């Protein structure tokens, strides 16, 4: 449950990347990896949203990582 809630909150927080086109060059490595030129908000990869969140608002992505690791440990156990 914590993973789902933190994912939704992180996704909401990172919607700020849409309003900041000057950070697209530095915060969208997955889009650049696919050789895409970002001209509009629709060109941004979904993974790049979480890269932006990790750089600028790391609280909820960190909670996502902790919950994900916890689930992996439970699955492995």
C-alpha positions in Angstrom: 0.0 0.0 0.0 2.9 2.4 0.8 4.4 1.7 -2.6 1.2 2.6 -4.4 0.6 5.8 -2.3 4.1 7.0 -2.6 4.1 6.4 -6.4 0.9 8.4 -6.9 2.2 11.3 -4.8 5.6 11.2 -6.5 3.9 11.2 -9.9 1.8 14.2 -8.9 4.9 16.1 -7.6 6.9 15.5 -10.7 4.3 16.9 -13.0 6.2 20.1 -12.4 8.7 19.0 -15.1 6.0 19.9 -17.7 6.1 23.5 -16.6 9.9 23.8 -16.6 11.1 23.2 -20.1 14.6 24.6 -19.2 15.3 21.4 -17.1 14.4 19.0 -19.9 17.9 18.9 -21.2 19.4 17.8 -17.9 16.6 15.8 -16.3 15.5 13.5 -19.2 18.2 10.9 -19.7 15.9 8.1 -20.9 14.3 10.3 -23.6 17.8 11.3 -24.8 18.9 7.6 -24.6 16.2 6.8 -27.1 17.6 9.5 -29.3 14.4 11.6 -29.0 14.5 15.4 -29.2 12.1 16.8 -26.6 10.0 19.5 -28.2 6.9 19.2 -26.1 5.7 17.6 -22.9 4.4 14.6 -24.8 8.0 13.6 -25.8 9.1 13.0 -22.2 9.5 9.4 -21.2 7.6 8.2 -18.1 10.8 7.1 -16.5 12.2 10.6 -16.8 9.5 11.9 -14.5 11.0 9.8 -11.7 14.5 11.0 -12.5 13.2 14.5 -12.1 11.6 13.6 -8.8 14.8 12.0 -7.5 16.8 15.1 -8.3 14.4 17.8 -7.1 11.9 16.2 -4.7 13.5 13.0 -3.4 11.2 12.2 -0.4 8.5 10.1 -2.1 10.9 8.4 -4.6 13.0 7.3 -1.6 9.9 5.9 0.1 9.1 4.1 -3.2 12.5 2.5 -3.2 12.3 1.4 0.4 8.9 -0.1 -0.1 10.0 -1.9 -3.3 13.1 -3.3 -1.5 10.9 -4.5 1.3 8.5 -6.2 -1.1 11.5 -7.9 -2.8 12.8 -9.2 0.6 9.3 -10.5 1.5 9.0 -12.2 -1.9 12.5 -13.7 -1.5 11.8 -14.9 2.1 
